[in-house]
Amino acid sequence: MKQTVSKQLVKHIAQLANIELDDNRVDLYQSQLSMIMDHFDDLKSLSFDDVPETSRIVEEENVWREDDVDESFTQEEALSNSKKTHDGYFMVPYLLTQKD
């Protein structure tokens, strides 16, 4: 069953996505979305009764790795390019204010 996506639907989707489309793009996307909907119809005709449920395709084993300790900046090096510091910390402006 051939699905046809209307131009109105394409324009509505573009409006929801805050995308401006010219008429050429509307025609292009109408055609492409219609083909995508046809592929969904093809999937409806397939039987998945013998396919077991799974949460992933490939089993993962030991995804953890050892922590590698490498040389890093000293505190003085890390703070060296900062305009404002205090007692070994970066000073930044307040981003949030508390309302009484």
Sequence and secondary structure as in RCSB ss.txt:
>XXXX:A:sequence
MKQTVSKQLVKHIAQLANIELDDNRVDLYQSQLSMIMDHFDDLKSLSFDDVPETSRIVEEENVWREDDVDESFTQ
EEALSNSKKTHDGYFMVPYLLTQKD
>XXXX:A:secstr
      HHHHHHHHHHTT    HHHHHHHHHHHHHHHHHHHHHHTS  TTS   S SS                H
HHHHTT S EETTEE          
